[in-house]
Amino acid sequence: MTVEELSKYWKFVRINSAGDVQFETIAAAQTYFQQQFESSNRTVVADAAVVRQLCHQKSGAAELCLRCYISRLIYWVCFDLGTNFGNDNGFSCEDLLPYVLDDEVLLQYEGKTSYESLATRIIKTFDPAKGSLRTWVNRYVKQHPELQRFLLQHGVFLISDWALLNDTNPKELQRIMGEMFQLASLQVRQSNELLISYHAVYREDRIEQRLKAKTLPCQPPTSEQLTRIGNDLQVRTNYSLDNREILTKLQEIAAKLRQYRIAAKGGFIPTVSINQPEIEPVVEDYLAERTDTETEQVEFIKLYQNQFIASLDLAITQVIEDFITRFKHKKSFNQEGFIKGLHLFHCQGKSMNQIAPEIGLKKQYEVSRLLKLNDLRADIRQKLLINLRERVIEIAKYFTNSERLQSLEKQVELILDERITGIIQEAESEVKNPVRDRPLSNLIARRICCYLDTKGS
């Protein structure tokens, strides 16, 4: 790590009287840290080892270093929440910080206050043998009562759909669906049966994971789990659903449960799920597998995950408008039919045979030749990678030095390329196995529909 990277152990993040964020150097922490960990001919060890040693030293200066680092971690959590949820729900990172960034590091070090801040409570409860400090801070911040109350008032309930479903019993669901949403008895019964099947598979798998000491957060059900859920549902009720229908219906149930929970806690509706595809962390899978040092190298990317949708929307606009510009001079190109065909295919789930007569064509292959969907997706993929890479690298300039940025550029491209490949493959898979006369559910299709809606298609 460079000196700039190490400075998180002696630069304290605080809010000044004007409400602005400041990074203040704590001289005592810097002196202590450099004496303990730095020398002229070696690089400091990984964060996990540094944190472990600071926790074991139990000195005032060691705690100072930890509290500086914790202040930075708290800032990152709030920045992430503001990035993911703030734009749509009317708040920013700066609105969240006063609830949790409450440490008075200098006053406490000088013995002038007995106030116990969130940072000091984190230090008291953190056990380096059981996990990383980053994970512990993330959990502590998001469980802070006043922060949770603020988020609820803005329609944000920080729990995944899958944990929410896991935590709801069928009788409670039946009451919520009937009393709050006043759904028909058949809908209530079908939702209830699906939840029972979900519990039979997903909850049992979670119990088994706990027995094996694998306590990962609730993840979306796998294809194999969805198949087992469908089999259980059909055996018990003779009600048949494919995997995509099961996933969609589970998310619809979770959305209603989320609204109920927020209303019950005095919060604001409408709401947002923490695991919507639009805000899925770009490098979540990488973070789960990498060492602390590697995690540190890519952590900044996670802060800019909201740039994915903005970049995708721009790529779709560029590609569709480029297509129109490129082909509009050809006699065989029907611009109105091209736009209408895109809409019928992506937003209504029509087949090429169904689309043909609606846009003045006779054969399926004529529609395919007009829409050029494979070319369209390939161009969107390329434009998205360029747009997103530029945005991430540009923002990163404000958070890292040029030496580190240069070493990260290739890694950023590889990570983003893998994320984009997954999105494109999802689109291609759905096109091969569509549910007709229903809008396509993949992210590319949904954003194309948003583009077409703004153009008045």
Sequence and secondary structure as in RCSB ss.txt:
>XXXX:A:sequence
MTVEELSKYWKFVRINSAGDVQFETIAAAQTYFQQQFESSNRTVVADAAVVRQLCHQKSGAAELCLRCYISRLIY
WVCFDLGTNFGNDNGFSCEDLLPYVLDDEVLLQYEGKTSYESLATRIIKTFDPAKGSLRTWVNRYVKQHPELQRF
LLQHGVFLISDWALLNDTNPKELQRIMGEMFQLASLQVRQSNELLISYHAVYREDRIEQRLKAKTLPCQPPTSEQ
LTRIGNDLQVRTNYSLDNREILTKLQEIAAKLRQYRIAAKGGFIPTVSINQPEIEPVVEDYLAERTDTETEQVEF
IKLYQNQFIASLDLAITQVIEDFITRFKHKKSFNQEGFIKGLHLFHCQGKSMNQIAPEIGLKKQYEVSRLLKLND
LRADIRQKLLINLRERVIEIAKYFTNSERLQSLEKQVELILDERITGIIQEAESEVKNPVRDRPLSNLIARRICC
YLDTKGS
>XXXX:A:secstr
  HHHHGGGTEEEEE TTS EEEEE HHHHHHHHHHH BTTB    HHHHHHHHHHH  HHHHHHHHHHHHHHHH
HHHHHHIIIIIHHHT  HHHHHHHH    HHHHHTT      HHHHHHHH  TTTS HHHHHHHHHHT HHHHHH
HHHTTB  S HHHHHHT  HHHHHHIIIIIS   HHHHHHHHHHHHHHIIIIIHHHHHHHHTT         HHH
HHHHHHHHHHHH     HHHHHHHHHHHHHHHHHHHHHHTT  SS B TT GGG  TTHHHHHHS HHHHHHHHH
HHTTTTHHHHHHHHHHHHHHHHHHHHHTTSTT  HHHHHHHHHHHHHH   HHHHHHHTT  SHHHHHHHH HHH
HHHHHHHHHHHHHHHHHHHHHTTTS HHHHHHHHHHHHHHHHHHHHHHHHHHHHHHHS  TTS   SHHHHHHHH
HHHHTT 
